[in-house]
Amino acid sequence: MKQFLRLIFLIPCFAFTQVDATSYVCPPCNHPCDTITYEQPGVCPHCGMTLVEKNQEVSGDKKITVCFYLYDGVEVLDFAGPMEVFSYAGFKVITVAKTKAPLLSQGILKITPDYSIKDAPQTDIFAVFGGSDEVAANDPEVISWIKSRDRATKSYFSVCTGAFILGKAGLLDQLTVTTFHKSITNLQNAVPKAKVLQHVRYVDNGRVITTAGISAGIDGALHLVAKLRGKAAAEAVAKQIEYDKYVPEQGMDLSHQQGQQISR
């Protein structure tokens, strides 16, 4: 009888243990593996990202959002490379242009923006890219729009000559930055209050990250993923897109000096 009573008292404990068992999931990466639950910690066998506790993933911060500002003549790889990186990292990417009319990237790729500057939602990160950057940099309405969003924007990211757009908006003053290798002198003349470096893949000032030309945008994007999601997440993304050129921390990170970080 005593053993029977003991068993009755222990049943709720077993039930509680079963309900409270820890499970693990893949961080959001916009792929089918987002829906799979695992009993043990480790890495996702499908995308390679480090698994997190399910309750941590559910109660964590909202998904990081990135605004890709595009225009006629934007360089394809400038934006497509970082878009691939951010997408696999689980960031939400939206495309914005001055209007919703289709635009041409390098006269080849037709793009229909998600939003115009009239109705684009606020995002955590604002990204601009090179190509025919003067289309945006010399447009007072676009520059005014960028400035109007500054207070709510946590971070800026530029690839190649997209830095000229940020410079025109007054966002590079007093910072160390970089751009496409053939435009170093021109950017220094355009933004005399900035220190423009050559021979560096990216420069992270904390709130503003600028990268060198074209493929360097992938390195800068992976650096930003490592900053926000951890080094393992960035390495998993690099592996997923088969980018064997990725070398963590190969750029210049001045963010600790600036004391400005994006909250995770």
C-alpha positions, 0 to 999 in steps of 0.5 A, a space after each residue: 500500500 505504501 508503494 502504491 501511495 508513493 507512486 500516486 504522489 510521484 506521477 505529477 512529478 513525472 508529468 511535470 518533467 515531461 511537459 517542462 522538457 527542453 526542446 531546441 529549434 533552428 533560429 529563423 532562416 526562412 527555410 523549412 527547417 524553421 518548423 523542426 523541433 529537436 530534443 538535443 542542442 547542437 546544429 541544424 543538419 539542414 542549414 548548419 545554424 546553431 540550435 536555440 532553446 524553443 522558448 528562447 526563440 519564441 520569446 526573443 526579440 522581433 525579427 531584424 528588418 533591413 531596408 534595401 534602397 534601390 534605384 535605376 542602375 544599382 549594381 546587381 551583386 552589391 545588393 544581391 550578395 548581402 540580400 542572400 546573407 541576410 535572408 539566410 540569417 533570418 533577417 526580414 529584407 524589404 526593397 524600397 525605391 523612390 517610386 514603385 515603378 520597376 527599375 533596372 539593375 545594370 540595365 539587365 535585371 528588372 526589379 519591382 520594389 516592395 515600397 516607395 519612399 511614400 509608404 515604406 515602413 521603418 526598419 532596423 537597418 538601412 542599406 544602400 548600394 553602388 552603381 549609378 549612385 548619383 541617381 539617389 545621392 543627387 536627389 534632394 527628395 531621397 536624401 531628405 527622406 533618408 534623414 527623416 528616418 534617422 532617429 528610428 534607424 538603428 544602423 546603416 550599411 553601405 556597399 561600394 559607392 553606396 557610401 556617397 549616398 550616406 555621405 550626402 545625408 551627412 551620416 559619414 562625418 567624423 567617421 572612418 569609412 571605405 568604398 569602391 577602390 576606384 572611388 576612394 579619392 572621390 569619396 574623400 572629396 565628397 565627404 572631407 570630414 570623414 577618413 576614407 581608407 583603401 585596402 580594407 574590406 569593410 569598416 564598422 563604426 558601430 552604427 555605420 558599416 561601409 564596405 569596399 566594392 561589389 563582393 566586399 558587401 558579402 563580407 560586410 553582411 557576414 560581419 553584421 550577422 556575426 555581430 547580431 547573431 554570433 560568429 557561428 551563425 555567420 559561418 553557417 551562412 557562409 557555408 550555406 552560400 558556399 562563400 569560401 572567401 569569408 575570413 571572420 574579422 578581416 575588416 576594420 571594427 571600430 565599433 567598440 571605440 564608438 560605443 554604438 551597437 545594434 541591440 540584439 
